[in-house]
C-alpha cells in the first residue's frame, strides 16, 4: 500500500483552508451578534453561518481526502 502524495498534498491544502474558515466563521458571527442594531446585521449573520457550514463541509472533505491518500480509495 503506497501513499498517493498528490492527493495527500491536496488534502493538507484543504485542511489549511478549513483552519482559516474555522477561525473566520466565529469572528464574523461574534461581530454580527455584537452589532444587532446595525442595518447590516442580517447579511453579516448569514455570511457567518455560511462560513460555519463551509468550515464543517471542508473539514469532512479534507479528512476524507487525507484518508483516501493514505489508505487508497474504496472500490
PDB file of N, CA, C, O and CB in Angstrom:
ATOM      1  N   UNK A   1       0.847  -1.167   0.000  1.00  0.00           N
ATOM      2  CA  UNK A   1       0.000   0.000   0.000  1.00  0.00           C
ATOM      3  C   UNK A   1       0.901   1.241   0.000  1.00  0.00           C
ATOM      4  O   UNK A   1       1.703   1.446   0.911  1.00  0.00           O
ATOM      5  CB  UNK A   1      -0.968  -0.008   1.225  1.00  0.00           C
ATOM      6  N   UNK A   2       0.748   2.062  -1.044  1.00  0.00           N
ATOM      7  CA  UNK A   2       1.612   3.220  -1.209  1.00  0.00           C
ATOM      8  C   UNK A   2       0.787   4.497  -1.058  1.00  0.00           C
ATOM      9  O   UNK A   2      -0.376   4.550  -1.457  1.00  0.00           O
ATOM     10  CB  UNK A   2       2.322   3.185  -2.585  1.00  0.00           C
ATOM     11  N   UNK A   3       1.403   5.514  -0.478  1.00  0.00           N
ATOM     12  CA  UNK A   3       0.716   6.787  -0.254  1.00  0.00           C
ATOM     13  C   UNK A   3       0.700   7.595  -1.545  1.00  0.00           C
ATOM     14  O   UNK A   3       1.724   7.751  -2.210  1.00  0.00           O
ATOM     15  CB  UNK A   3       1.397   7.590   0.882  1.00  0.00           C
ATOM     16  N   UNK A   4      -0.472   8.103  -1.883  1.00  0.00           N
ATOM     17  CA  UNK A   4      -0.627   8.977  -3.039  1.00  0.00           C
ATOM     18  C   UNK A   4      -0.257  10.397  -2.597  1.00  0.00           C
ATOM     19  O   UNK A   4      -1.037  11.062  -1.916  1.00  0.00           O
ATOM     20  CB  UNK A   4      -2.097   8.916  -3.617  1.00  0.00           C
ATOM     21  N   UNK A   5       0.932  10.853  -2.987  1.00  0.00           N
ATOM     22  CA  UNK A   5       1.460  12.120  -2.476  1.00  0.00           C
ATOM     23  C   UNK A   5       0.694  13.328  -2.998  1.00  0.00           C
ATOM     24  O   UNK A   5       0.500  14.295  -2.262  1.00  0.00           O
ATOM     25  CB  UNK A   5       2.919  12.255  -2.840  1.00  0.00           C
ATOM     26  N   UNK A   6       0.256  13.291  -4.251  1.00  0.00           N
ATOM     27  CA  UNK A   6      -0.507  14.423  -4.785  1.00  0.00           C
ATOM     28  C   UNK A   6      -1.821  14.586  -4.035  1.00  0.00           C
ATOM     29  O   UNK A   6      -2.222  15.701  -3.702  1.00  0.00           O
ATOM     30  CB  UNK A   6      -0.776  14.237  -6.288  1.00  0.00           C
ATOM     31  N   UNK A   7      -2.487  13.471  -3.771  1.00  0.00           N
ATOM     32  CA  UNK A   7      -3.757  13.510  -3.049  1.00  0.00           C
ATOM     33  C   UNK A   7      -3.538  13.933  -1.593  1.00  0.00           C
ATOM     34  O   UNK A   7      -4.375  14.629  -1.019  1.00  0.00           O
ATOM     35  CB  UNK A   7      -4.451  12.134  -3.109  1.00  0.00           C
ATOM     36  N   UNK A   8      -2.434  13.522  -1.005  1.00  0.00           N
ATOM     37  CA  UNK A   8      -2.126  13.924   0.367  1.00  0.00           C
ATOM     38  C   UNK A   8      -1.863  15.431   0.451  1.00  0.00           C
ATOM     39  O   UNK A   8      -2.323  16.084   1.387  1.00  0.00           O
ATOM     40  CB  UNK A   8      -0.907  13.142   0.891  1.00  0.00           C
ATOM     41  N   UNK A   9      -1.143  15.977  -0.499  1.00  0.00           N
ATOM     42  CA  UNK A   9      -0.889  17.421  -0.510  1.00  0.00           C
ATOM     43  C   UNK A   9      -2.192  18.187  -0.709  1.00  0.00           C
ATOM     44  O   UNK A   9      -2.411  19.226  -0.086  1.00  0.00           O
ATOM     45  CB  UNK A   9       0.123  17.789  -1.619  1.00  0.00           C
ATOM     46  N   UNK A  10      -3.054  17.668  -1.579  1.00  0.00           N
ATOM     47  CA  UNK A  10      -4.366  18.297  -1.787  1.00  0.00           C
ATOM     48  C   UNK A  10      -5.189  18.276  -0.499  1.00  0.00           C
ATOM     49  O   UNK A  10      -5.851  19.261  -0.171  1.00  0.00           O
ATOM     50  CB  UNK A  10      -5.137  17.581  -2.919  1.00  0.00           C
ATOM     51  N   UNK A  11      -5.151  17.167   0.226  1.00  0.00           N
ATOM     52  CA  UNK A  11      -5.868  17.077   1.498  1.00  0.00           C
ATOM     53  C   UNK A  11      -5.317  18.030   2.544  1.00  0.00           C
ATOM     54  O   UNK A  11      -6.083  18.594   3.325  1.00  0.00           O
ATOM     55  CB  UNK A  11      -5.812  15.665   2.024  1.00  0.00           C
ATOM     56  N   UNK A  12      -4.018  18.219   2.574  1.00  0.00           N
ATOM     57  CA  UNK A  12      -3.411  19.145   3.523  1.00  0.00           C
ATOM     58  C   UNK A  12      -3.766  20.590   3.163  1.00  0.00           C
ATOM     59  O   UNK A  12      -3.962  21.420   4.050  1.00  0.00           O
ATOM     60  CB  UNK A  12      -1.881  18.959   3.554  1.00  0.00           C
ATOM     61  N   UNK A  13      -3.848  20.892   1.857  1.00  0.00           N
ATOM     62  CA  UNK A  13      -4.298  22.225   1.437  1.00  0.00           C
ATOM     63  C   UNK A  13      -5.740  22.465   1.870  1.00  0.00           C
ATOM     64  O   UNK A  13      -6.073  23.543   2.360  1.00  0.00           O
ATOM     65  CB  UNK A  13      -4.168  22.386  -0.094  1.00  0.00           C
ATOM     66  N   UNK A  14      -6.604  21.452   1.687  1.00  0.00           N
ATOM     67  CA  UNK A  14      -7.990  21.572   2.145  1.00  0.00           C
ATOM     68  C   UNK A  14      -8.033  21.796   3.650  1.00  0.00           C
ATOM     69  O   UNK A  14      -8.858  22.565   4.144  1.00  0.00           O
ATOM     70  CB  UNK A  14      -8.800  20.314   1.769  1.00  0.00           C
ATOM     71  N   UNK A  15      -7.146  21.125   4.379  1.00  0.00           N
ATOM     72  CA  UNK A  15      -7.096  21.289   5.829  1.00  0.00           C
ATOM     73  C   UNK A  15      -6.666  22.705   6.206  1.00  0.00           C
ATOM     74  O   UNK A  15      -7.142  23.245   7.205  1.00  0.00           O
ATOM     75  CB  UNK A  15      -6.142  20.265   6.448  1.00  0.00           C
ATOM     76  N   UNK A  16      -5.784  23.306   5.434  1.00  0.00           N
ATOM     77  CA  UNK A  16      -5.381  24.696   5.687  1.00  0.00           C
ATOM     78  C   UNK A  16      -6.552  25.645   5.441  1.00  0.00           C
ATOM     79  O   UNK A  16      -6.766  26.579   6.214  1.00  0.00           O
ATOM     80  CB  UNK A  16      -4.180  25.087   4.792  1.00  0.00           C
ATOM     81  N   UNK A  17      -7.309  25.413   4.371  1.00  0.00           N
ATOM     82  CA  UNK A  17      -8.496  26.234   4.121  1.00  0.00           C
ATOM     83  C   UNK A  17      -9.521  26.054   5.238  1.00  0.00           C
ATOM     84  O   UNK A  17     -10.179  27.011   5.645  1.00  0.00           O
ATOM     85  CB  UNK A  17      -9.125  25.875   2.759  1.00  0.00           C
ATOM     86  N   UNK A  18      -9.649  24.840   5.723  1.00  0.00           N
ATOM     87  CA  UNK A  18     -10.580  24.560   6.816  1.00  0.00           C
ATOM     88  C   UNK A  18     -10.185  25.326   8.068  1.00  0.00           C
ATOM     89  O   UNK A  18     -11.043  25.871   8.763  1.00  0.00           O
ATOM     90  CB  UNK A  18     -10.631  23.055   7.111  1.00  0.00           C
ATOM     91  N   UNK A  19      -8.900  25.370   8.357  1.00  0.00           N
ATOM     92  CA  UNK A  19      -8.425  26.102   9.530  1.00  0.00           C
ATOM     93  C   UNK A  19      -8.753  27.585   9.417  1.00  0.00           C
ATOM     94  O   UNK A  19      -9.169  28.211  10.392  1.00  0.00           O
ATOM     95  CB  UNK A  19      -6.917  25.909   9.707  1.00  0.00           C
ATOM     96  N   UNK A  20      -8.567  28.139   8.240  1.00  0.00           N
ATOM     97  CA  UNK A  20      -8.923  29.533   8.027  1.00  0.00           C
ATOM     98  C   UNK A  20     -10.412  29.782   8.225  1.00  0.00           C
ATOM     99  O   UNK A  20     -10.805  30.778   8.832  1.00  0.00           O
ATOM    100  CB  UNK A  20      -8.512  29.965   6.640  1.00  0.00           C
ATOM    101  N   UNK A  21     -11.233  28.882   7.716  1.00  0.00           N
ATOM    102  CA  UNK A  21     -12.681  29.018   7.890  1.00  0.00           C
ATOM    103  C   UNK A  21     -13.089  28.825   9.351  1.00  0.00           C
ATOM    104  O   UNK A  21     -14.016  29.476   9.832  1.00  0.00           O
ATOM    105  CB  UNK A  21     -13.419  28.008   7.004  1.00  0.00           C
ATOM    106  N   UNK A  22     -12.395  27.934  10.048  1.00  0.00           N
ATOM    107  CA  UNK A  22     -12.728  27.686  11.451  1.00  0.00           C
ATOM    108  C   UNK A  22     -12.439  28.897  12.327  1.00  0.00           C
ATOM    109  O   UNK A  22     -13.080  29.077  13.362  1.00  0.00           O
ATOM    110  CB  UNK A  22     -11.957  26.483  11.967  1.00  0.00           C
ATOM    111  N   UNK A  23     -11.495  29.718  11.931  1.00  0.00           N
ATOM    112  CA  UNK A  23     -11.215  30.928  12.693  1.00  0.00           C
ATOM    113  C   UNK A  23     -12.066  32.109  12.237  1.00  0.00           C
ATOM    114  O   UNK A  23     -12.464  32.937  13.057  1.00  0.00           O
ATOM    115  CB  UNK A  23      -9.751  31.279  12.579  1.00  0.00           C
ATOM    116  N   UNK A  24     -12.347  32.195  10.945  1.00  0.00           N
ATOM    117  CA  UNK A  24     -13.086  33.362  10.448  1.00  0.00           C
ATOM    118  C   UNK A  24     -14.582  33.291  10.745  1.00  0.00           C
ATOM    119  O   UNK A  24     -15.202  34.326  10.991  1.00  0.00           O
ATOM    120  CB  UNK A  24     -12.878  33.502   8.957  1.00  0.00           C
ATOM    121  N   UNK A  25     -15.174  32.103  10.729  1.00  0.00           N
ATOM    122  CA  UNK A  25     -16.622  31.984  10.960  1.00  0.00           C
ATOM    123  C   UNK A  25     -17.027  32.470  12.354  1.00  0.00           C
ATOM    124  O   UNK A  25     -17.967  33.260  12.445  1.00  0.00           O
ATOM    125  CB  UNK A  25     -17.062  30.532  10.777  1.00  0.00           C
ATOM    126  N   UNK A  26     -16.381  32.052  13.441  1.00  0.00           N
ATOM    127  CA  UNK A  26     -16.785  32.573  14.754  1.00  0.00           C
ATOM    128  C   UNK A  26     -16.546  34.071  14.916  1.00  0.00           C
ATOM    129  O   UNK A  26     -17.299  34.748  15.616  1.00  0.00           O
ATOM    130  CB  UNK A  26     -16.046  31.837  15.836  1.00  0.00           C
ATOM    131  N   UNK A  27     -15.498  34.594  14.270  1.00  0.00           N
ATOM    132  CA  UNK A  27     -15.240  36.034  14.363  1.00  0.00           C
ATOM    133  C   UNK A  27     -16.363  36.816  13.696  1.00  0.00           C
ATOM    134  O   UNK A  27     -16.845  37.808  14.244  1.00  0.00           O
ATOM    135  CB  UNK A  27     -13.885  36.389  13.716  1.00  0.00           C
ATOM    136  N   UNK A  28     -16.781  36.369  12.507  1.00  0.00           N
ATOM    137  CA  UNK A  28     -17.863  37.053  11.796  1.00  0.00           C
ATOM    138  C   UNK A  28     -19.172  36.924  12.570  1.00  0.00           C
ATOM    139  O   UNK A  28     -19.923  37.895  12.671  1.00  0.00           O
ATOM    140  CB  UNK A  28     -18.024  36.480  10.370  1.00  0.00           C
ATOM    141  N   UNK A  29     -19.455  35.754  13.112  1.00  0.00           N
ATOM    142  CA  UNK A  29     -20.676  35.576  13.894  1.00  0.00           C
ATOM    143  C   UNK A  29     -20.662  36.436  15.159  1.00  0.00           C
ATOM    144  O   UNK A  29     -21.689  37.004  15.532  1.00  0.00           O
ATOM    145  CB  UNK A  29     -20.854  34.102  14.264  1.00  0.00           C
ATOM    146  N   UNK A  30     -19.521  36.534  15.812  1.00  0.00           N
ATOM    147  CA  UNK A  30     -19.418  37.367  17.009  1.00  0.00           C
ATOM    148  C   UNK A  30     -19.669  38.832  16.667  1.00  0.00           C
ATOM    149  O   UNK A  30     -20.374  39.530  17.395  1.00  0.00           O
ATOM    150  CB  UNK A  30     -18.037  37.202  17.665  1.00  0.00           C
ATOM    151  N   UNK A  31     -19.096  39.292  15.571  1.00  0.00           N
ATOM    152  CA  UNK A  31     -19.304  40.676  15.160  1.00  0.00           C
ATOM    153  C   UNK A  31     -20.767  40.941  14.812  1.00  0.00           C
ATOM    154  O   UNK A  31     -21.288  42.024  15.082  1.00  0.00           O
ATOM    155  CB  UNK A  31     -18.414  41.009  13.966  1.00  0.00           C
ATOM    156  N   UNK A  32     -21.424  39.953  14.215  1.00  0.00           N
ATOM    157  CA  UNK A  32     -22.844  40.122  13.881  1.00  0.00           C
ATOM    158  C   UNK A  32     -23.680  40.230  15.152  1.00  0.00           C
ATOM    159  O   UNK A  32     -24.538  41.108  15.255  1.00  0.00           O
ATOM    160  CB  UNK A  32     -23.344  38.945  13.011  1.00  0.00           C
ATOM    161  N   UNK A  33     -23.440  39.349  16.118  1.00  0.00           N
ATOM    162  CA  UNK A  33     -24.236  39.375  17.348  1.00  0.00           C
ATOM    163  C   UNK A  33     -23.911  40.589  18.217  1.00  0.00           C
ATOM    164  O   UNK A  33     -24.751  41.038  18.997  1.00  0.00           O
ATOM    165  CB  UNK A  33     -24.007  38.097  18.144  1.00  0.00           C
ATOM    166  N   UNK A  34     -22.709  41.113  18.085  1.00  0.00           N
ATOM    167  CA  UNK A  34     -22.315  42.288  18.863  1.00  0.00           C
ATOM    168  C   UNK A  34     -23.000  43.552  18.334  1.00  0.00           C
ATOM    169  O   UNK A  34     -23.248  44.481  19.102  1.00  0.00           O
ATOM    170  CB  UNK A  34     -20.786  42.461  18.832  1.00  0.00           C
ATOM    171  N   UNK A  35     -23.304  43.600  17.051  1.00  0.00           N
ATOM    172  CA  UNK A  35     -23.887  44.785  16.420  1.00  0.00           C
ATOM    173  C   UNK A  35     -25.294  44.495  15.912  1.00  0.00           C
ATOM    174  O   UNK A  35     -25.564  44.645  14.721  1.00  0.00           O
ATOM    175  CB  UNK A  35     -22.999  45.269  15.266  1.00  0.00           C
ATOM    176  N   UNK A  36     -26.187  44.084  16.798  1.00  0.00           N
ATOM    177  CA  UNK A  36     -27.529  43.699  16.372  1.00  0.00           C
ATOM    178  C   UNK A  36     -28.372  44.885  15.895  1.00  0.00           C
ATOM    179  O   UNK A  36     -29.331  44.679  15.151  1.00  0.00           O
ATOM    180  CB  UNK A  36     -28.237  43.003  17.505  1.00  0.00           C
ATOM    181  N   UNK A  37     -28.057  46.088  16.288  1.00  0.00           N
ATOM    182  CA  UNK A  37     -28.814  47.248  15.863  1.00  0.00           C
ATOM    183  C   UNK A  37     -28.372  47.807  14.512  1.00  0.00           C
ATOM    184  O   UNK A  37     -29.028  48.697  13.971  1.00  0.00           O
ATOM    185  CB  UNK A  37     -28.707  48.310  16.898  1.00  0.00           C
ATOM    186  N   UNK A  38     -27.296  47.310  13.974  1.00  0.00           N
ATOM    187  CA  UNK A  38     -26.742  47.817  12.717  1.00  0.00           C
ATOM    188  C   UNK A  38     -27.586  47.326  11.538  1.00  0.00           C
ATOM    189  O   UNK A  38     -28.133  46.224  11.596  1.00  0.00           O
ATOM    190  CB  UNK A  38     -25.264  47.372  12.550  1.00  0.00           C
ATOM    191  N   UNK A  39     -27.702  48.124  10.469  1.00  0.00           N
ATOM    192  CA  UNK A  39     -28.510  47.699   9.318  1.00  0.00           C
ATOM    193  C   UNK A  39     -27.954  46.467   8.592  1.00  0.00           C
ATOM    194  O   UNK A  39     -28.710  45.750   7.937  1.00  0.00           O
ATOM    195  CB  UNK A  39     -28.622  48.838   8.338  1.00  0.00           C
ATOM    196  N   UNK A  40     -26.658  46.215   8.699  1.00  0.00           N
ATOM    197  CA  UNK A  40     -26.074  45.040   8.040  1.00  0.00           C
ATOM    198  C   UNK A  40     -26.021  43.814   8.945  1.00  0.00           C
ATOM    199  O   UNK A  40     -25.246  42.894   8.686  1.00  0.00           O
ATOM    200  CB  UNK A  40     -24.680  45.363   7.559  1.00  0.00           C
ATOM    201  N   UNK A  41     -26.830  43.784   9.997  1.00  0.00           N
ATOM    202  CA  UNK A  41     -26.822  42.667  10.939  1.00  0.00           C
ATOM    203  C   UNK A  41     -27.180  41.356  10.241  1.00  0.00           C
ATOM    204  O   UNK A  41     -26.452  40.372  10.374  1.00  0.00           O
ATOM    205  CB  UNK A  41     -27.798  42.935  12.092  1.00  0.00           C
ATOM    206  N   UNK A  42     -28.281  41.327   9.505  1.00  0.00           N
ATOM    207  CA  UNK A  42     -28.748  40.090   8.867  1.00  0.00           C
ATOM    208  C   UNK A  42     -27.763  39.598   7.790  1.00  0.00           C
ATOM    209  O   UNK A  42     -27.446  38.409   7.777  1.00  0.00           O
ATOM    210  CB  UNK A  42     -30.139  40.311   8.243  1.00  0.00           C
ATOM    211  N   UNK A  43     -27.270  40.459   6.892  1.00  0.00           N
ATOM    212  CA  UNK A  43     -26.305  39.942   5.905  1.00  0.00           C
ATOM    213  C   UNK A  43     -25.019  39.403   6.530  1.00  0.00           C
ATOM    214  O   UNK A  43     -24.484  38.393   6.073  1.00  0.00           O
ATOM    215  CB  UNK A  43     -25.953  41.032   4.923  1.00  0.00           C
ATOM    216  N   UNK A  44     -24.526  40.062   7.559  1.00  0.00           N
ATOM    217  CA  UNK A  44     -23.307  39.582   8.216  1.00  0.00           C
ATOM    218  C   UNK A  44     -23.581  38.265   8.937  1.00  0.00           C
ATOM    219  O   UNK A  44     -22.731  37.375   8.953  1.00  0.00           O
ATOM    220  CB  UNK A  44     -22.769  40.637   9.212  1.00  0.00           C
ATOM    221  N   UNK A  45     -24.758  38.142   9.527  1.00  0.00           N
ATOM    222  CA  UNK A  45     -25.130  36.891  10.203  1.00  0.00           C
ATOM    223  C   UNK A  45     -25.226  35.746   9.197  1.00  0.00           C
ATOM    224  O   UNK A  45     -24.763  34.639   9.473  1.00  0.00           O
ATOM    225  CB  UNK A  45     -26.474  37.056  10.952  1.00  0.00           C
ATOM    226  N   UNK A  46     -25.815  36.001   8.047  1.00  0.00           N
ATOM    227  CA  UNK A  46     -25.928  34.973   7.007  1.00  0.00           C
ATOM    228  C   UNK A  46     -24.542  34.570   6.500  1.00  0.00           C
ATOM    229  O   UNK A  46     -24.276  33.386   6.295  1.00  0.00           O
ATOM    230  CB  UNK A  46     -26.802  35.480   5.833  1.00  0.00           C
ATOM    231  N   UNK A  47     -23.669  35.544   6.298  1.00  0.00           N
ATOM    232  CA  UNK A  47     -22.300  35.232   5.866  1.00  0.00           C
ATOM    233  C   UNK A  47     -21.583  34.390   6.917  1.00  0.00           C
ATOM    234  O   UNK A  47     -20.863  33.453   6.573  1.00  0.00           O
ATOM    235  CB  UNK A  47     -21.506  36.529   5.592  1.00  0.00           C
ATOM    236  N   UNK A  48     -21.772  34.715   8.192  1.00  0.00           N
ATOM    237  CA  UNK A  48     -21.153  33.941   9.267  1.00  0.00           C
ATOM    238  C   UNK A  48     -21.637  32.505   9.299  1.00  0.00           C
ATOM    239  O   UNK A  48     -20.846  31.581   9.493  1.00  0.00           O
ATOM    240  CB  UNK A  48     -21.426  34.593  10.597  1.00  0.00           C
ATOM    241  N   UNK A  49     -22.947  32.313   9.107  1.00  0.00           N
ATOM    242  CA  UNK A  49     -23.478  30.943   9.082  1.00  0.00           C
ATOM    243  C   UNK A  49     -22.983  30.179   7.856  1.00  0.00           C
ATOM    244  O   UNK A  49     -22.702  28.984   7.946  1.00  0.00           O
ATOM    245  CB  UNK A  49     -25.015  30.965   9.100  1.00  0.00           C
ATOM    246  N   UNK A  50     -22.874  30.848   6.724  1.00  0.00           N
ATOM    247  CA  UNK A  50     -22.343  30.188   5.528  1.00  0.00           C
ATOM    248  C   UNK A  50     -20.886  29.780   5.723  1.00  0.00           C
ATOM    249  O   UNK A  50     -20.474  28.702   5.294  1.00  0.00           O
ATOM    250  CB  UNK A  50     -22.469  31.109   4.309  1.00  0.00           C
ATOM    251  N   UNK A  51     -20.113  30.643   6.370  1.00  0.00           N
ATOM    252  CA  UNK A  51     -18.713  30.304   6.658  1.00  0.00           C
ATOM    253  C   UNK A  51     -18.619  29.117   7.611  1.00  0.00           C
ATOM    254  O   UNK A  51     -17.750  28.260   7.455  1.00  0.00           O
ATOM    255  CB  UNK A  51     -17.980  31.515   7.256  1.00  0.00           C
ATOM    256  N   UNK A  52     -19.516  29.067   8.600  1.00  0.00           N
ATOM    257  CA  UNK A  52     -19.506  27.948   9.547  1.00  0.00           C
ATOM    258  C   UNK A  52     -19.863  26.635   8.856  1.00  0.00           C
ATOM    259  O   UNK A  52     -19.239  25.606   9.114  1.00  0.00           O
ATOM    260  CB  UNK A  52     -20.484  28.215  10.699  1.00  0.00           C
ATOM    261  N   UNK A  53     -20.855  26.668   7.988  1.00  0.00           N
ATOM    262  CA  UNK A  53     -21.240  25.455   7.249  1.00  0.00           C
ATOM    263  C   UNK A  53     -20.114  25.038   6.308  1.00  0.00           C
ATOM    264  O   UNK A  53     -19.835  23.848   6.164  1.00  0.00           O
ATOM    265  CB  UNK A  53     -22.552  25.687   6.449  1.00  0.00           C
ATOM    266  N   UNK A  54     -19.465  26.014   5.666  1.00  0.00           N
ATOM    267  CA  UNK A  54     -18.341  25.706   4.786  1.00  0.00           C
ATOM    268  C   UNK A  54     -17.175  25.097   5.572  1.00  0.00           C
ATOM    269  O   UNK A  54     -16.488  24.210   5.067  1.00  0.00           O
ATOM    270  CB  UNK A  54     -17.880  26.973   4.050  1.00  0.00           C
ATOM    271  N   UNK A  55     -16.950  25.564   6.793  1.00  0.00           N
ATOM    272  CA  UNK A  55     -15.869  25.006   7.620  1.00  0.00           C
ATOM    273  C   UNK A  55     -16.154  23.542   7.962  1.00  0.00           C
ATOM    274  O   UNK A  55     -15.250  22.708   7.930  1.00  0.00           O
ATOM    275  CB  UNK A  55     -15.696  25.834   8.920  1.00  0.00           C
ATOM    276  N   UNK A  56     -17.397  23.236   8.284  1.00  0.00           N
ATOM    277  CA  UNK A  56     -17.753  21.846   8.602  1.00  0.00           C
ATOM    278  C   UNK A  56     -17.595  20.965   7.368  1.00  0.00           C
ATOM    279  O   UNK A  56     -17.021  19.879   7.442  1.00  0.00           O
ATOM    280  CB  UNK A  56     -19.204  21.760   9.139  1.00  0.00           C
ATOM    281  N   UNK A  57     -18.109  21.440   6.232  1.00  0.00           N
ATOM    282  CA  UNK A  57     -18.008  20.668   4.986  1.00  0.00           C
ATOM    283  C   UNK A  57     -16.557  20.440   4.583  1.00  0.00           C
ATOM    284  O   UNK A  57     -16.172  19.324   4.236  1.00  0.00           O
ATOM    285  CB  UNK A  57     -18.751  21.382   3.857  1.00  0.00           C
ATOM    286  N   UNK A  58     -15.751  21.505   4.630  1.00  0.00           N
ATOM    287  CA  UNK A  58     -14.347  21.382   4.247  1.00  0.00           C
ATOM    288  C   UNK A  58     -13.578  20.485   5.221  1.00  0.00           C
ATOM    289  O   UNK A  58     -12.640  19.795   4.820  1.00  0.00           O
ATOM    290  CB  UNK A  58     -13.695  22.765   4.182  1.00  0.00           C
ATOM    291  N   UNK A  59     -13.969  20.494   6.488  1.00  0.00           N
ATOM    292  CA  UNK A  59     -13.320  19.611   7.454  1.00  0.00           C
ATOM    293  C   UNK A  59     -13.517  18.150   7.099  1.00  0.00           C
ATOM    294  O   UNK A  59     -12.568  17.366   7.107  1.00  0.00           O
ATOM    295  CB  UNK A  59     -13.849  19.876   8.848  1.00  0.00           C
ATOM    296  N   UNK A  60     -14.765  17.783   6.784  1.00  0.00           N
ATOM    297  CA  UNK A  60     -15.032  16.396   6.391  1.00  0.00           C
ATOM    298  C   UNK A  60     -14.332  16.047   5.083  1.00  0.00           C
ATOM    299  O   UNK A  60     -13.775  14.959   4.936  1.00  0.00           O
ATOM    300  CB  UNK A  60     -16.541  16.160   6.254  1.00  0.00           C
ATOM    301  N   UNK A  61     -14.366  16.987   4.128  1.00  0.00           N
ATOM    302  CA  UNK A  61     -13.750  16.723   2.834  1.00  0.00           C
ATOM    303  C   UNK A  61     -12.240  16.564   2.957  1.00  0.00           C
ATOM    304  O   UNK A  61     -11.660  15.689   2.314  1.00  0.00           O
ATOM    305  CB  UNK A  61     -14.077  17.844   1.857  1.00  0.00           C
ATOM    306  N   UNK A  62     -11.598  17.393   3.772  1.00  0.00           N
ATOM    307  CA  UNK A  62     -10.145  17.305   3.911  1.00  0.00           C
ATOM    308  C   UNK A  62      -9.728  16.016   4.611  1.00  0.00           C
ATOM    309  O   UNK A  62      -8.752  15.380   4.213  1.00  0.00           O
ATOM    310  CB  UNK A  62      -9.614  18.510   4.682  1.00  0.00           C
ATOM    311  N   UNK A  63     -10.455  15.633   5.640  1.00  0.00           N
ATOM    312  CA  UNK A  63     -10.120  14.385   6.333  1.00  0.00           C
ATOM    313  C   UNK A  63     -10.338  13.185   5.417  1.00  0.00           C
ATOM    314  O   UNK A  63      -9.533  12.253   5.416  1.00  0.00           O
ATOM    315  CB  UNK A  63     -10.963  14.234   7.615  1.00  0.00           C
ATOM    316  N   UNK A  64     -11.424  13.198   4.633  1.00  0.00           N
ATOM    317  CA  UNK A  64     -11.673  12.099   3.692  1.00  0.00           C
ATOM    318  C   UNK A  64     -10.583  12.034   2.636  1.00  0.00           C
ATOM    319  O   UNK A  64     -10.155  10.941   2.263  1.00  0.00           O
ATOM    320  CB  UNK A  64     -13.044  12.260   3.020  1.00  0.00           C
ATOM    321  N   UNK A  65     -10.127  13.174   2.149  1.00  0.00           N
ATOM    322  CA  UNK A  65      -9.074  13.196   1.141  1.00  0.00           C
ATOM    323  C   UNK A  65      -7.758  12.659   1.703  1.00  0.00           C
ATOM    324  O   UNK A  65      -7.051  11.918   1.019  1.00  0.00           O
ATOM    325  CB  UNK A  65      -8.880  14.617   0.612  1.00  0.00           C
ATOM    326  N   UNK A  66      -7.430  13.018   2.920  1.00  0.00           N
ATOM    327  CA  UNK A  66      -6.204  12.518   3.547  1.00  0.00           C
ATOM    328  C   UNK A  66      -6.291  11.014   3.790  1.00  0.00           C
ATOM    329  O   UNK A  66      -5.321  10.292   3.565  1.00  0.00           O
ATOM    330  CB  UNK A  66      -5.940  13.252   4.871  1.00  0.00           C
ATOM    331  N   UNK A  67      -7.444  10.543   4.247  1.00  0.00           N
ATOM    332  CA  UNK A  67      -7.622   9.097   4.466  1.00  0.00           C
ATOM    333  C   UNK A  67      -7.505   8.339   3.145  1.00  0.00           C
ATOM    334  O   UNK A  67      -6.872   7.285   3.091  1.00  0.00           O
ATOM    335  CB  UNK A  67      -8.996   8.808   5.128  1.00  0.00           C
ATOM    336  N   UNK A  68      -8.120   8.874   2.067  1.00  0.00           N
ATOM    337  CA  UNK A  68      -8.010   8.229   0.758  1.00  0.00           C
ATOM    338  C   UNK A  68      -6.565   8.200   0.273  1.00  0.00           C
ATOM    339  O   UNK A  68      -6.144   7.231  -0.360  1.00  0.00           O
ATOM    340  CB  UNK A  68      -8.888   8.951  -0.264  1.00  0.00           C
ATOM    341  N   UNK A  69      -5.802   9.254   0.564  1.00  0.00           N
ATOM    342  CA  UNK A  69      -4.404   9.287   0.141  1.00  0.00           C
ATOM    343  C   UNK A  69      -3.575   8.259   0.900  1.00  0.00           C
ATOM    344  O   UNK A  69      -2.676   7.640   0.330  1.00  0.00           O
ATOM    345  CB  UNK A  69      -3.820  10.684   0.344  1.00  0.00           C
ATOM    346  N   UNK A  70      -3.872   8.077   2.174  1.00  0.00           N
ATOM    347  CA  UNK A  70      -3.073   7.145   2.979  1.00  0.00           C
ATOM    348  C   UNK A  70      -3.453   5.684   2.751  1.00  0.00           C
ATOM    349  O   UNK A  70      -2.576   4.823   2.670  1.00  0.00           O
ATOM    350  CB  UNK A  70      -3.223   7.477   4.445  1.00  0.00           C
ATOM    351  N   UNK A  71      -4.749   5.396   2.648  1.00  0.00           N
ATOM    352  CA  UNK A  71      -5.201   4.013   2.596  1.00  0.00           C
ATOM    353  C   UNK A  71      -5.743   3.580   1.231  1.00  0.00           C
ATOM    354  O   UNK A  71      -6.055   2.404   1.044  1.00  0.00           O
ATOM    355  CB  UNK A  71      -6.252   3.803   3.626  1.00  0.00           C
ATOM    356  N   UNK A  72      -5.856   4.485   0.300  1.00  0.00           N
ATOM    357  CA  UNK A  72      -6.397   4.163  -1.011  1.00  0.00           C
ATOM    358  C   UNK A  72      -7.901   4.340  -1.021  1.00  0.00           C
ATOM    359  O   UNK A  72      -8.558   4.289   0.019  1.00  0.00           O
ATOM    360  CB  UNK A  72      -6.027   2.739  -1.412  1.00  0.00           C
ATOM    361  N   UNK A  73      -8.441   4.552  -2.226  1.00  0.00           N
ATOM    362  CA  UNK A  73      -9.875   4.766  -2.353  1.00  0.00           C
ATOM    363  C   UNK A  73     -10.617   3.443  -2.262  1.00  0.00           C
ATOM    364  O   UNK A  73     -10.098   2.391  -2.634  1.00  0.00           O
ATOM    365  CB  UNK A  73     -10.201   5.472  -3.671  1.00  0.00           C
ATOM    366  N   UNK A  74     -11.855   3.521  -1.755  1.00  0.00           N
ATOM    367  CA  UNK A  74     -12.704   2.323  -1.711  1.00  0.00           C
ATOM    368  C   UNK A  74     -13.168   1.993  -3.116  1.00  0.00           C
ATOM    369  O   UNK A  74     -13.471   2.886  -3.908  1.00  0.00           O
ATOM    370  CB  UNK A  74     -13.925   2.529  -0.766  1.00  0.00           C
ATOM    371  N   UNK A  75     -13.220   0.716  -3.417  1.00  0.00           N
ATOM    372  CA  UNK A  75     -13.665   0.307  -4.749  1.00  0.00           C
ATOM    373  C   UNK A  75     -15.015  -0.348  -4.682  1.00  0.00           C
ATOM    374  O   UNK A  75     -15.553  -0.759  -5.710  1.00  0.00           O
ATOM    375  CB  UNK A  75     -12.662  -0.636  -5.390  1.00  0.00           C
TER     376      UNK A  75
END
